[in-house]
Amino acid sequence: LGNIITRAGVHLGGNIDYSGDSFDSYPNGLAALFGPDSVPDKGTVQIFCFIGLLELFVMKDIEGTGNEHVGDFRNGYIDF
């Protein structure tokens, strides 16, 4: 869904870094990761590290906590 929204021209407001680059100054899709106008390598590493932290410490499948189906990671932490 995020790729569809950005291709439609909807971007977050403000700057993505302290040097003044705005969110819409980066291309959509894979061009945001590879190419001359891509997100800097340190930014890409930060994104992957954040996803790794979520996978390891937040999105755990804890048995016996009322999981309704495979992939139900609510585990009592965030339960709507």
C-alpha positions, 0 to 999 in steps of 0.5 A: 500500500505504501508504494501505491500511495507514494506513486500517487504523489502523496509523501510525508511532509517535512525533511527526512534528515538534518541537511534539508532533504525532503521525503519527496526528493527521493524516488519511489520503489526500488529506485529509493534503494538503488540508483543515483538519487537513492536514500543514503546507505546509512539510512538504509542500514537504519531501516533494516536494523529497526526492522530487525529489532522489531522482529527480535524483540517486539513481534514475538509469537509467544505460545499460550497467550491467546494467539488466534492464528499463525502470525498473530503477534499481539501477545498481550503487548498491543491488543485492540 
